[in-house]
Amino acid sequence: VTARELGIRPLAGLAEVREGDQLGRLVAGVASPAADEIVVLSQKVVSKSEGRLRKLADVRPGERAIELAASMGKDPALIELILSESREVVRAERDVLITETNQGRVCANAGIDSSNLDAGWVALLPLDADASARRIRAEIAGASGSSPAVIVADSFGRAWRLGQTDIAIGCAGIAPIDDWRGRRDQRGRELAATAIAVADEIAAAADLSRSKDSGVPGAVVAGLGHLVNADDGPGAQALRRPVADDLFR
Amino acid sequence: VTARELGIRPLAGLAEVREGDQLGRLVAGVASPAADEIVVLSQKVVSKSEGRLRKLADVRPGERAIELAASMGKDPALIELILSESREVVRAERDVLITETNQGRVCANAGIDSSNLDAGWVALLPLDADASARRIRAEIAGASGSSPAVIVADSFGRAWRLGQTDIAIGCAGIAPIDDWRGRRDQRGRELAATAIAVADEIAAAADLSRSKDSGVPGAVVAGLGHLVNADDGPGAQALRRPVADDLFR
């Protein structure tokens, strides 16, 4: 297959998700994704189902969080959560706090945000978004008999560029990188440096089908069956650039 | 509109593009994009139509290029082209050369690559990809009477993450950032930091519909008519993070 038509439909009709809900069963109920389709779910809805919401008033900020919060003009409770979810601070300048999370992802605020939640509450990232994707995939299979690939998506800011795009923070049933290195181009020449982060591109594509105020927690992508595998695969952690190869730390 | 179905169809059937070809007319001939659709074209095909191919054997590397090429194990002619297309070297470590191009974009190798070209040839980026997008849009309108939005896409490596995703290096008829800051979420709370780089997400989505060896130079995206404007708008240069706000230079 060298060119294909894609369809992306929003995951509408999902009821409000609560801790302990089997998200995969709920998805199968409203969307009936086929075995060659890809289900993309927002980090927020996955975090809700996994009980990863926190009330800021319940957080006791430590000394480091209080200091950092004062220098950045932020809520000490939020900073405490960000630090406790992180193993390294990469940048803390002006109002930007970029860390490496305990799961090894470099991003702003350890991925913690408050949009579309009750006042005073924030959502932490899933503890292991690849495990989340595998579990949701298994739940969809259990409910429907078909095993679409599953991607957990979150918005991501970029060095050098304004605005966020959605990326894959977890996945199952899809190799997150489509590696063309060593393969040949149309002229038969070896491709030198083409490794496409398809899981990130799919997360971005799915994001276009919903608005930030819609309450729609994801989408189903059709037309990429060649990327869907029976094996769960390495997960989105394979998209992390090893620290030793990272020129921007 | 809060959720919408998207369709992406590859731009198949385009003849080999040569310098001076009116790319917009060729696109209108094979795809008939509607006024509420978005045409995504690869940088490579735009560069071809604009005569931005260079033969490495014709390039006379200067002293700096020869030194840098030796230390990086690269072709001095290629390095000379990269330097002449750039106004600043951001990183030159191991085999990675990241520069700010003369147009103000930070990327590897000044966006120069050789895939899907005759041996010994490389393609430079368009001199002004926003101007390219505006021109192509006008050509489509001239040929078909409808003015879809146009995006010029190129692959882009990311700090911290492996693999490339396509982004928008030029656009016309679409605001590249969908800015939700100050707007309200589902709970009526103000959204603090949600500015979505929709042009980049659309470029990424379109990339999924074609393979790197397909010769398919782009795609048409349907279902995002709410993002298409009569005005050409600020172009993809609005996606560049100002140097003063950049923590990773």
HADDOCK unambig.tbl for C-alpha pairs under 7 A between the chains (distance, minus, plus):
assign (segid A and resid 2 and name CA) (segid B and resid 210 and name CA) 5.76 0.50 0.50
assign (segid A and resid 2 and name CA) (segid B and resid 211 and name CA) 4.93 0.50 0.50
assign (segid A and resid 2 and name CA) (segid B and resid 214 and name CA) 5.08 0.50 0.50
assign (segid A and resid 3 and name CA) (segid B and resid 10 and name CA) 6.07 0.50 0.50
assign (segid A and resid 3 and name CA) (segid B and resid 209 and name CA) 5.45 0.50 0.50
assign (segid A and resid 3 and name CA) (segid B and resid 210 and name CA) 4.34 0.50 0.50
assign (segid A and resid 3 and name CA) (segid B and resid 211 and name CA) 6.20 0.50 0.50
assign (segid A and resid 3 and name CA) (segid B and resid 214 and name CA) 6.85 0.50 0.50
assign (segid A and resid 4 and name CA) (segid B and resid 9 and name CA) 6.79 0.50 0.50
assign (segid A and resid 4 and name CA) (segid B and resid 10 and name CA) 6.34 0.50 0.50
assign (segid A and resid 4 and name CA) (segid B and resid 209 and name CA) 5.14 0.50 0.50
assign (segid A and resid 4 and name CA) (segid B and resid 210 and name CA) 6.56 0.50 0.50
assign (segid A and resid 5 and name CA) (segid B and resid 8 and name CA) 5.64 0.50 0.50
assign (segid A and resid 5 and name CA) (segid B and resid 9 and name CA) 4.63 0.50 0.50
assign (segid A and resid 5 and name CA) (segid B and resid 10 and name CA) 6.41 0.50 0.50
assign (segid A and resid 5 and name CA) (segid B and resid 209 and name CA) 6.21 0.50 0.50
assign (segid A and resid 6 and name CA) (segid B and resid 7 and name CA) 5.68 0.50 0.50
assign (segid A and resid 6 and name CA) (segid B and resid 8 and name CA) 4.98 0.50 0.50
assign (segid A and resid 6 and name CA) (segid B and resid 9 and name CA) 6.56 0.50 0.50
assign (segid A and resid 6 and name CA) (segid B and resid 209 and name CA) 6.59 0.50 0.50
assign (segid A and resid 7 and name CA) (segid B and resid 6 and name CA) 5.69 0.50 0.50
assign (segid A and resid 7 and name CA) (segid B and resid 7 and name CA) 4.65 0.50 0.50
assign (segid A and resid 7 and name CA) (segid B and resid 8 and name CA) 6.47 0.50 0.50
assign (segid A and resid 8 and name CA) (segid B and resid 5 and name CA) 5.67 0.50 0.50
assign (segid A and resid 8 and name CA) (segid B and resid 6 and name CA) 4.97 0.50 0.50
assign (segid A and resid 8 and name CA) (segid B and resid 7 and name CA) 6.47 0.50 0.50
assign (segid A and resid 9 and name CA) (segid B and resid 4 and name CA) 6.83 0.50 0.50
assign (segid A and resid 9 and name CA) (segid B and resid 5 and name CA) 4.65 0.50 0.50
assign (segid A and resid 9 and name CA) (segid B and resid 6 and name CA) 6.55 0.50 0.50
assign (segid A and resid 10 and name CA) (segid B and resid 3 and name CA) 6.08 0.50 0.50
assign (segid A and resid 10 and name CA) (segid B and resid 4 and name CA) 6.37 0.50 0.50
assign (segid A and resid 10 and name CA) (segid B and resid 5 and name CA) 6.42 0.50 0.50
assign (segid A and resid 106 and name CA) (segid B and resid 160 and name CA) 6.52 0.50 0.50
assign (segid A and resid 115 and name CA) (segid B and resid 185 and name CA) 6.42 0.50 0.50
assign (segid A and resid 115 and name CA) (segid B and resid 191 and name CA) 6.33 0.50 0.50
assign (segid A and resid 116 and name CA) (segid B and resid 185 and name CA) 5.61 0.50 0.50
assign (segid A and resid 116 and name CA) (segid B and resid 186 and name CA) 5.65 0.50 0.50
assign (segid A and resid 116 and name CA) (segid B and resid 187 and name CA) 5.87 0.50 0.50
assign (segid A and resid 159 and name CA) (segid B and resid 159 and name CA) 6.86 0.50 0.50
assign (segid A and resid 159 and name CA) (segid B and resid 248 and name CA) 6.24 0.50 0.50
assign (segid A and resid 160 and name CA) (segid B and resid 106 and name CA) 6.53 0.50 0.50
assign (segid A and resid 160 and name CA) (segid B and resid 240 and name CA) 6.22 0.50 0.50
assign (segid A and resid 160 and name CA) (segid B and resid 241 and name CA) 4.99 0.50 0.50
assign (segid A and resid 160 and name CA) (segid B and resid 246 and name CA) 6.26 0.50 0.50
assign (segid A and resid 161 and name CA) (segid B and resid 239 and name CA) 5.49 0.50 0.50
assign (segid A and resid 161 and name CA) (segid B and resid 240 and name CA) 4.77 0.50 0.50
assign (segid A and resid 161 and name CA) (segid B and resid 241 and name CA) 4.69 0.50 0.50
assign (segid A and resid 162 and name CA) (segid B and resid 239 and name CA) 4.93 0.50 0.50
assign (segid A and resid 162 and name CA) (segid B and resid 240 and name CA) 5.84 0.50 0.50
assign (segid A and resid 162 and name CA) (segid B and resid 241 and name CA) 5.10 0.50 0.50
assign (segid A and resid 163 and name CA) (segid B and resid 177 and name CA) 6.45 0.50 0.50
assign (segid A and resid 163 and name CA) (segid B and resid 195 and name CA) 4.88 0.50 0.50
assign (segid A and resid 163 and name CA) (segid B and resid 196 and name CA) 5.02 0.50 0.50
assign (segid A and resid 163 and name CA) (segid B and resid 197 and name CA) 4.69 0.50 0.50
assign (segid A and resid 164 and name CA) (segid B and resid 195 and name CA) 6.13 0.50 0.50
assign (segid A and resid 164 and name CA) (segid B and resid 196 and name CA) 4.90 0.50 0.50
assign (segid A and resid 164 and name CA) (segid B and resid 197 and name CA) 5.43 0.50 0.50
assign (segid A and resid 165 and name CA) (segid B and resid 196 and name CA) 6.04 0.50 0.50
assign (segid A and resid 165 and name CA) (segid B and resid 197 and name CA) 5.76 0.50 0.50
assign (segid A and resid 165 and name CA) (segid B and resid 201 and name CA) 6.20 0.50 0.50
assign (segid A and resid 177 and name CA) (segid B and resid 163 and name CA) 6.45 0.50 0.50
assign (segid A and resid 185 and name CA) (segid B and resid 115 and name CA) 6.43 0.50 0.50
assign (segid A and resid 185 and name CA) (segid B and resid 116 and name CA) 5.63 0.50 0.50
assign (segid A and resid 185 and name CA) (segid B and resid 212 and name CA) 6.74 0.50 0.50
assign (segid A and resid 185 and name CA) (segid B and resid 213 and name CA) 4.63 0.50 0.50
assign (segid A and resid 186 and name CA) (segid B and resid 116 and name CA) 5.69 0.50 0.50
assign (segid A and resid 186 and name CA) (segid B and resid 213 and name CA) 4.78 0.50 0.50
assign (segid A and resid 186 and name CA) (segid B and resid 214 and name CA) 6.63 0.50 0.50
assign (segid A and resid 186 and name CA) (segid B and resid 215 and name CA) 6.67 0.50 0.50
assign (segid A and resid 187 and name CA) (segid B and resid 116 and name CA) 5.91 0.50 0.50
assign (segid A and resid 191 and name CA) (segid B and resid 115 and name CA) 6.32 0.50 0.50
assign (segid A and resid 195 and name CA) (segid B and resid 163 and name CA) 4.88 0.50 0.50
assign (segid A and resid 195 and name CA) (segid B and resid 164 and name CA) 6.13 0.50 0.50
assign (segid A and resid 196 and name CA) (segid B and resid 163 and name CA) 5.03 0.50 0.50
assign (segid A and resid 196 and name CA) (segid B and resid 164 and name CA) 4.90 0.50 0.50
assign (segid A and resid 196 and name CA) (segid B and resid 165 and name CA) 6.04 0.50 0.50
assign (segid A and resid 197 and name CA) (segid B and resid 163 and name CA) 4.72 0.50 0.50
assign (segid A and resid 197 and name CA) (segid B and resid 164 and name CA) 5.43 0.50 0.50
assign (segid A and resid 197 and name CA) (segid B and resid 165 and name CA) 5.77 0.50 0.50
assign (segid A and resid 201 and name CA) (segid B and resid 165 and name CA) 6.21 0.50 0.50
assign (segid A and resid 201 and name CA) (segid B and resid 204 and name CA) 4.97 0.50 0.50
assign (segid A and resid 201 and name CA) (segid B and resid 205 and name CA) 5.94 0.50 0.50
assign (segid A and resid 202 and name CA) (segid B and resid 205 and name CA) 6.56 0.50 0.50
assign (segid A and resid 204 and name CA) (segid B and resid 201 and name CA) 4.96 0.50 0.50
assign (segid A and resid 204 and name CA) (segid B and resid 204 and name CA) 6.73 0.50 0.50
assign (segid A and resid 204 and name CA) (segid B and resid 205 and name CA) 6.76 0.50 0.50
assign (segid A and resid 205 and name CA) (segid B and resid 201 and name CA) 5.92 0.50 0.50
assign (segid A and resid 205 and name CA) (segid B and resid 202 and name CA) 6.56 0.50 0.50
assign (segid A and resid 205 and name CA) (segid B and resid 204 and name CA) 6.75 0.50 0.50
assign (segid A and resid 205 and name CA) (segid B and resid 205 and name CA) 4.64 0.50 0.50
assign (segid A and resid 209 and name CA) (segid B and resid 3 and name CA) 5.45 0.50 0.50
assign (segid A and resid 209 and name CA) (segid B and resid 4 and name CA) 5.13 0.50 0.50
assign (segid A and resid 209 and name CA) (segid B and resid 5 and name CA) 6.21 0.50 0.50
assign (segid A and resid 209 and name CA) (segid B and resid 6 and name CA) 6.58 0.50 0.50
assign (segid A and resid 210 and name CA) (segid B and resid 2 and name CA) 5.75 0.50 0.50
assign (segid A and resid 210 and name CA) (segid B and resid 3 and name CA) 4.34 0.50 0.50
assign (segid A and resid 210 and name CA) (segid B and resid 4 and name CA) 6.55 0.50 0.50
assign (segid A and resid 211 and name CA) (segid B and resid 2 and name CA) 4.93 0.50 0.50
assign (segid A and resid 211 and name CA) (segid B and resid 3 and name CA) 6.21 0.50 0.50
assign (segid A and resid 212 and name CA) (segid B and resid 185 and name CA) 6.76 0.50 0.50
assign (segid A and resid 213 and name CA) (segid B and resid 185 and name CA) 4.67 0.50 0.50
assign (segid A and resid 213 and name CA) (segid B and resid 186 and name CA) 4.77 0.50 0.50
assign (segid A and resid 214 and name CA) (segid B and resid 2 and name CA) 5.06 0.50 0.50
assign (segid A and resid 214 and name CA) (segid B and resid 3 and name CA) 6.85 0.50 0.50
assign (segid A and resid 214 and name CA) (segid B and resid 186 and name CA) 6.63 0.50 0.50
assign (segid A and resid 215 and name CA) (segid B and resid 186 and name CA) 6.66 0.50 0.50
assign (segid A and resid 239 and name CA) (segid B and resid 161 and name CA) 5.49 0.50 0.50
assign (segid A and resid 239 and name CA) (segid B and resid 162 and name CA) 4.94 0.50 0.50
assign (segid A and resid 240 and name CA) (segid B and resid 160 and name CA) 6.21 0.50 0.50
assign (segid A and resid 240 and name CA) (segid B and resid 161 and name CA) 4.76 0.50 0.50
assign (segid A and resid 240 and name CA) (segid B and resid 162 and name CA) 5.84 0.50 0.50
assign (segid A and resid 241 and name CA) (segid B and resid 160 and name CA) 4.99 0.50 0.50
assign (segid A and resid 241 and name CA) (segid B and resid 161 and name CA) 4.70 0.50 0.50
assign (segid A and resid 241 and name CA) (segid B and resid 162 and name CA) 5.10 0.50 0.50
assign (segid A and resid 246 and name CA) (segid B and resid 160 and name CA) 6.29 0.50 0.50
assign (segid A and resid 248 and name CA) (segid B and resid 159 and name CA) 6.23 0.50 0.50
assign (segid A and resid 248 and name CA) (segid B and resid 248 and name CA) 6.40 0.50 0.50
